[in-house]
Amino acid sequence: MLLGFRIVPTPHLAMKTPTRFTGSLALLFCLSLPLSRAGAATVDTASPPDLAKLSASAEQELRGDILPFWLKYTRNPENGGFVGMITADMKVKNNVPRGALLTSRILWTFSTAYRVYHDPAYLEMARYAYNDLAEHFWDKENGGLYWAITPDGKSQASAAPDGRIRPPVKLIYGQVFGIYAFAEYYRATGEKASLDKAIAIYNLVEAHARDHEHGGYYDVLDEHWNRMAYKANLLGSAPKSQNSHIHILEAYTELLRVWPDAGLKANHRELIEMVLGHIINPKTHHLILFMKDDWTPTSEDISYGHDIELSWLIVEAAEVQADPALVARAKAAALDIARVTLAEGVDPDGGVISEGNPSGYTNTRKEWWEQAEAAIGFLNAYQISSDPRYLAASEHSWDYIQKTFVDRVQGDWFNLVTREGKPLPLPKVSLWKCPYHSGRSCFELMERVRELSEAKGAP
């Protein structure tokens, strides 16, 4: 999510997003700790990276590769929505279930693109995605969004990542991406119906998924918004997860920008406290991936990509609250996470490892979204601290993306590569593979470079 991108004003907004500001000197103490250990990534800090070059590369990637790919290949006029899948060799498959998650993420991406550039082609795509989400995925009986629908769009479908048959669910992770997308479409266009849908989903999540005893939110409910056994959770075998909570936070931040409701602001503030107090491990500075109702951890696994993603999302959320003390706490947490991620989760080639645990790496493959989040997260850490190691790390991540993930033949990014950088034959487009992480990294890098340039008085 972008804090600013003030290239195109949006006068209909009810809430002005505060500008990022640099951290206090007290936070710099964190950076006196060593960043590297045996086998960890090291970065060259001899010369400062060229910020203008980073921004230009991000914009070229966005407008010359990512957005054109999704515009050209992904719409399916036969169903008024998007293709179900495009394989690694660019074969279209429309006989698989379609997910609201993909449509939501396309809607967010092209809404943001239109808000920034005012290109009619981006608006057309955003409106197409909006209609798909509102007409085909909206649950007219129970409210909210279906997780997935059959290829013909006539009924809900089970679309578990493991391929097993599952009952229809209201996965809160999917619901909040609807909030995120509808709110951004309203932010870009001022179309009130989109804001109304974002608010409607928010109210349903608060009414049914909120844990009023322990705080936070349950991951999974049935199609009627009743709580289900956590074994039905598509994200993992636990009632609560970091993955749901960081994206609830992201969605509520986006909604609060355009709908400054007092109740939302209070719930958003409480969620920030839950993340700081229960999801970030204060000893390791990794995220606790899965928890019981009372926040007792059920896993010691580490997701380095989620770590660095939260590091900047938590700062953004705190800044929207406009509470300097909260912002300082969020920035301190962000620096701890960035320091540990760089020391433990980044290979010498600049790529972020997928997973580990206290004993070491458990999955050394590298996914597209983890790299996108690292480029943002390390630049965020540099903005807070002015430590050139983080600026170098961000550029290193971006260079790795350009060398390893950008598909120079077919367009867009590869889904997954081996540790050595060999692309694996996973879909280019699917329920999960989308333009949101890659596109957002470009928007964020451009905006943050602009902020840094303004702060330094650069022309």
N, C-alpha and C positions, 0 to 999 in steps of 0.2 A: 504494500500500500504506500502511496506517495503522500508525503506530508504537504508538499507544496505544488510543484510544477505550475508555477504562476504564469506560464506562457500564455494561457488562455483563462481569462477571468470567468468565474461562475457566480454571477451576481445573485442568483436565487438562493445561494446557500445561507442557512440560518446561523451557521457557526463557523468562525474563522479558525483555522488550524494554527496553533502557535508555531513559531519558527524554532528549529533545533538550536541549541546553544551548547557551547563547549563546557566540559566538566570542570569541577573544581580541582585545585592542586592536590587536595587530599586523595582524589581518585588515582592520581599518578603513582601513588605508592604501589598499587597493584602491578604496575609495569616494571618495577624494579626486580621482580621475580624472574628467574630465567625462563625463557620460552622453549628451549629445546632440550631433548633428551636423546638417548641412543635411538637411532632410527627415525627420529622426528624430522619434520621439514625445517629447513633453514632458508632464509631469504637474504638477498643482497640489499643492504641499506646504504651502499656507498654513494649512490646518486638518487635523487628523488624521481619517482615515476612522473611521466608527463600526463598531467590530469586532462588536458585538452585532448590528447590522443585517446585516453581511456573513454571519455565521453563520446568522441566521434566514432570510435569503434563500436560502442554500445548502440548508438543510433543507427549506424549502418547495419548492424546485425538485426535490429528490430525492424526497420523499414525496408531493408533489402533482402531479408531472409525469412524471419519468423512470421510476420504479418502476411506477406505475400503467399507463403505456403498454406496457411490456414484459410486464407481467402480463396485460393485456387482449388484446393482439394477436398475440403471437408463438408461442404453443404450437400444435402441430399434433397433435391426438389420433390422427389417422389413421396417423401413423408413429411415435408415441411420442417425438417430438423437437420441433424447431422448424421454422417456415416457412423456405423457401429464400430468399425475398426479399419485401419489401414496397416497392413503388415509391413515388416521391415523391407520387403521387396516391392512395396507400393501397390499391393493388391487390396482392393476395396472389399470389405465383408459387411454386408447389411443383414446377415442372418443371425446376428448376435444381439443381445439386449443392449439398449442405449441407457446411459446413465445421466441423471440430473447433474452430477458433479462435472462432467465434461462441458455440458451446456452452460452451467453457471460460470465456469472458469473462462470459457470463450466470451461470455457476456461481459465479465469483468474486464478482460484484456482489451476488447474492442471498444468498450465504453471509455476506458482510460485513454486509449489511443485517440478516440474522437475528442475527448476533453482537452487533450494536449495539442493535437494537430488540426482539428476541425476539418478533417478529410471526409467528404461525403461517403466514400467507400467504407470507411470505418463505422460510420453511423449506420449505414445499411446493414452491415454485418452484426452490429450490436442489436439493432432492432429485430433482425431475423432471430438472433439468439434469445432475445427477450420473449418474442412470440412463442418460440419453441418451449421455453421454460414455463411460461404462464399458461399456455394452452395444453401442452402434452404431459407435463410433469406435475401440475398442480392437482392436489387431492381435493376434488370438489365436495366430497362427503366429510372428510375429517380435517381438512386444512393442511397446509404445509406441502412438502414435495415428496413424491415417490422417489425412492432411491434409484430404481431402474424400471424401465418399461419394455414390453415386448417389441420386436422389430416393427410390427405394424402399428404400435402406439396405442393399442386398444385396451391393454391391461398392465398391471404391475408385473414385474419379473424378478426372479431371484438372480442376483449377479454377484455371488460371493467370489472373492479373489481366488479361492482354492477350487472353484468350479463345482462345489457341492450344492445340492438343492437346499435352499434356505427359505423360510417363510418371509413374506414381505415385512420390511422393518422401516421404522423412522430412525435412521442413524443420524444422531445429532450433528456429527461431522458434515453430513450432506446437507442438513437443514441450514446450517450457518453459512455454508458457501452460497446458499440462496440469498441469505441476508446480505452478504458481502457483495454479490453481483447486483441485486436489485438496488441496493443503496448507491453503488457506483454509477449505475445507469441513470438513476435520478440525479446524481451529482453532475453528470455530463449533459443531461438533456432537460432537467427540470420537469420531467413527466411524473405527475403526482401519483399515478396508479402504481408505479414501480416502488415508490417510497411506501405506499400503503401495504404492498405485499411484503416488503422487508419488515415492516412493523408487525404485521400479522404473524409472520414466522417467529419473530422475537417474542411476542406475547405467548405463543404456543410453547416455545422452549422454556420460558420462565414458568409457565403454569404447570408443565408436566415433567420436565427433565431436571429441574433444580432440586438439589439435595438440601433441604431446609435444616436437617440435623447437623451435618458435617460440613456443609458448604460445597461449592462446586456443582458439577452436573454429571448425570449418568450418561453413558455413551449411547445406549440403545433402548428404544421403545418399540412396541408393536405398531401396526398401521393405525390403530385407534388411539395412540399416544399413551398406552398403558406400559408400565415397566415390564421388561422381559428378563429372563435369566441371562446372565452375562455371557453364557456360552453362545448366545446368538450374536454376540458382538463381532462384526466383521473386522474390527481393528485389532482384536486380541482378546484373550481369555481373561478378562477382568471387567469389573463394572465401570471403572474410570480409567482414562488414559491421558497422557500428556498431549497426544495428537488431537484429541477432541478439544481440550482446553485451550491450547495455543491458537486454534482456529476459531473457537468461540470468541476469544480475546480479539483476534484480528477482525472478525466480523462486527463485534460490538464497537470497536474503535472506528471502523468505517461508518457505521450507522450513527454514532454519536457526532461525527462531523456534520452530518446533514439533518439530524433530528436531536437537538439538545434537550432531550427530555430528562427531568430530574431523576426519575426512577431508573432510567437507563444509565445515567451517569453514576448513580450509587451502585448499581449492579456491576457496572464496568470496573469501578474502583475496587469493589470487593473481589472481583475476579483477579485483578492484578495482585492483590494481597494473597489470594489462594496460590497463584503461580509462584510468587516470591517465597511463600511460606511452606508450600507442600510439594511443588513439582520440581523446583531446582534443588538438587542435593547440596546443602551448604558446605559439605566437606570435599566433594569431588568436583562440584560445579558442572556436573552433567544433569540432564533431565531424568527424573524417575519415570520410566515409560508406562508402567501399569500399576494401579493402586486398588485396594479394597475401598469399600464405602467410606471408612474412617481414615483414608489416605495412607494406610499401611502399605508399603511397597510390596509388590508381588514379583518383581523382576529386578535383576542387577544389570540387565542388558543396557547398552549404550547405543544411541543413534546420533552420530556426529553431525549429520545434516540437520536434524531437528534441534540439536544444541545451538548451532550457529544461527539457525533461522529465528529461534526465540530471542537470541541476544539482541536483535534489532527490533523485533516486534514489541518486546516489553518496553523498550525506550519510547517507541512511537506511541504506545498506549498511554504511558505516563505523561508524555508531553500533551496529549489531547486532554488529559485531566487538568493540566495547567497548575500543578502543585509542585513547586520547586523541590521540596523535601522528597516527594515521591520520585521525581525525575532523578534526583541524585542517587537514590537507592537503586533505581532501575539501571542507571548508567554504571554503577559499581558492579551490579550483577552481570551486566553485559560485558564489561571488561574481564571479569573472572572467566566467563564462558569463552570469550574469544581467545584469551590466553591459553586456556586448557585445550581448546579445539585445535589451535595452531600447534601446540606442543605434542598432542596425542593423536589427532585424527587426520592430519594432512601429510600425504606422501611427499618426498622430495620433488616430484614432478608437478606439485601444486594441486593434485586431485584429492578430494575428500573421500576417505574410506567410509563404507556404508555402516558397519556395525562392529561392536566389540563388547567386552565385559571386563571385569577387573583383572582377568587373567591374560587379556590380549585381544587381538582381532578375531572375530568370528565370521565375518563376511567382508572380504577385501575387494569385492566388486565396487563399481562407482556408478551411481545413478545421475541422470541429468539434473534433477532438481537440487541435489545436494551441492553441486558445483555452483549453481545459480545463487543459492542462499549464502554460500561462503563469500562470493564476490561482494555481496551486499554487507554481510555481517562484519567482515574485516574492515571495510571502508567505514562502517558505522563506528567501529572501535577506534579508528584513526581520528574521526571527527571528535570523539569524546576526549581522546588522550593526546593527540598530536604526535604519537609515537610512530616514526616512519616505518617500523617493522610491520605494522598493520596495513599501511598503505601499500607497501611492497607485497604483502600477502594477498591483498585484494587484486592487485594487478597480476600476480602469479596465478590466482584462480581464474581470472578472465583469460589470460593467455592459454591456460590449460583447456578451457572451454573451446577457445578458437582452434586450437591444434587437434583436440581429441573428440569433441562432441559435435561440432558443427558439421553437418553432412553436406559436403561441397558438391555432391552429385545430384541428390534428390531434394535437398533443402531441409530446413528445420534442424533439429538436434537428434542424435542417436539417443535411445532410451537408456541403455545400460552398456558399460564396457567392462572388460576384465581389468585387473589391477594394472596390467601392462598397457592398457589403452585400446585393446581390440574390441570393436563393436560386436555385441551379441544380437541375435536375430529376434528382438522383441518389437512389438508394434510401434509404429511412428505415431499412431492415433489410436486411443482406446478410452475406456471409461476413466482411466487414471492418467494416461499420457495426454498432455494438454499444453496450451501456450502460456499458462499462467506463471509458472516459476521462471521460465526463460524470458518471457516478455517483461515480467515485473523486474527482473534483475536489470534489464536495459533501462527501464524507466527510472529505477532507483539510482543506478550509477550516474545517469545524466543529471538527475536532480541534485544528488549529493556533490557532484563535481561543481555544479553551479553554485551551490551554497558555500563550498570551500573557496571557490574563486572570489565570490563576493566578500567573504570574511577576510581574505587576504588582500582585497583591493585590486585584484587582477582585472585587466580590461575585458 
